[in-house]
Amino acid sequence: MNMDADTYKQLRRAPIFAGLPDTPPAWMAAGEIIEAPAGTLLVKEGERTGYFAVLLEGELRITRTYDNQEVLMAVGKPVLHFGELPFLLDAAWFSTCWVSKPAKFFRFNEATFWRMMGESPVTAREVFRMAALRMRNVEGYSQQREKLASLGTMAAGLAHELNNPASAARRAAAHLKVATDKVQSHLCYLSEILGHDDWRHLIDASQDAEARLEKAPVLGHLERSDRAEVIAAWLKAHGIADGWELAPSFVSAGLDEAWLEALAGKLPAAGLVDSVSWLEARLSLKLLLGEIDQSTGRIAELVKAVKSYSYMDQSPMQKVDVHEGLESTLTMLGHKLKNVTVVRAYDRSIPPIMAYGSELNQVWTNLIDNAIDAINGKGKICVGTSLEHNQLVVEIVDYGAGIPPDVQAHLFEPFYTTKPVGSGTGLGLIISNRIVADRHGGEIEFESKPGETRFKVRLPVSQGGG
């Protein structure tokens, strides 16, 4: 659709779109405006719509059924967005949505949703933040509740993980404008001062500096600071103001005062200040573009991990490489692994198995999350795979205090938890056991002693679950 200015202005009032640029991004063209009269049923609990939407006008009522009783969960007002949870969870809707007042909303499909998440980090961060908030408010059936709780934890972590590269990219973009303006400004002055040979020397120096930048080693903080101080002193001695601001760019490129002195000897004195400032601005542009590339690359990796974790666009039962599932799970739990060493012991010769990929990922999430909690978020855990008697074995090992004998007998009982109130539902292991045993014909076993707890998930290689 062609996005008119008024509609786009209205969409940008929504928190998830508040950080978008002044012109509509390309992915918005795939959306459509829908109008619905009061009483329209938009989606029923348990259905899959395949759409993400933002309410522009009117009102929605969101309900959920508990024990055959319909309970009002929320009243949706304009700029409310909805439909992200089924995509993030790869699940059906957990509630029913009605139009209570004539409504107009903007919607698009799942493919566009993931494109939005990949191309707009500010929007992705807000979607994850709101997803985490909504999942804390959702109650429901025991299995759905545990799955939502797991994703709530990961969504909050992903919001944090996305915030760092998104903020870095935003800062770099702001500095990029300043650096571009500096390049243009100094060019204007230099065009009146430098001759043909002078320009050749300056361009050669710029190309040499950029080549050095690509190969420059990473310096420690003290060494970097010392080198910057020397270069700042050289710049000041040659009449270049604010040399302490320019010096870091030259240090990053591995340049020293001898290199700058050689360049100064080839240029007219009247053009030295602008020449050096122009050169620094060029290096700054390269550095900032590198920061943006690194930051957006990290965001793309996180979005890719979410898609892999949920097995988006794939049938429920399929050939699954458990190593990919384990790795995407570790990525999703990255915010909890900051102070944890993960030792991998994979047998990569193990063939793919027929399985429900997203459900197995829920098992890995529960077991790895428990292992992290067992070592209080600091220390070492091991994740390994092996093949034993036509069974694929996944092992999750932690080196915490161990599980007390009196607790071991209750591990697979519903609602039994040793975590603080509000931190655990007591459903993780029972749901994991049902997924492994009932859905895949496998089993979960464990052994624990002080200093080591080992969980083993055994899955048949020759067949999938039922």
Salt bridges, closest charged atoms under 4 A:
ASP22 OD1 - ARG12 NH1 3.22
GLU32 OE2 - ARG107 NE 2.86
GLU45 OE2 - ARG64 NH1 3.97
GLU57 OE2 - LYS104 NZ 3.59
GLU59 OE1 - LYS77 NZ 2.53
GLU59 OE1 - LYS101 NZ 3.91
GLU84 OE2 - ARG134 NH1 2.74
ASP90 OD1 - ARG48 NH1 3.76
GLU119 OE2 - ARG115 NE 2.98
GLU126 OE2 - ARG129 NH2 2.61
GLU161 OE1 - ARG298 NH2 3.11
GLU161 OE2 - LYS338 NZ 2.75
ASP181 OD2 - LYS177 NZ 3.34
ASP197 OD1 - HIS196 ND1 3.59
ASP208 OD2 - ARG212 NE 2.95
GLU210 OE2 - ARG282 NH2 2.97
GLU223 OE2 - ARG227 NH2 2.78
GLU261 OE1 - HIS238 NE2 3.58
ASP274 OD1 - HIS186 ND1 2.82
GLU280 OE1 - LYS182 NZ 3.26
GLU301 OE1 - ARG298 NH1 3.47
ASP321 OD1 - HIS323 ND1 2.92
GLU327 OE2 - ARG344 NE 2.64
GLU359 OE2 - ARG439 NH2 2.85
ASP369 OD1 - LYS336 NZ 2.54
ASP373 OD2 - LYS419 NZ 3.09
GLU388 OE1 - ARG458 NH1 3.03
GLU395 OE1 - ARG454 NH1 2.81
GLU413 OE2 - HIS410 ND1 2.94
GLU445 OE1 - ARG458 NE 3.29
GLU452 OE2 - ARG454 NH2 3.10
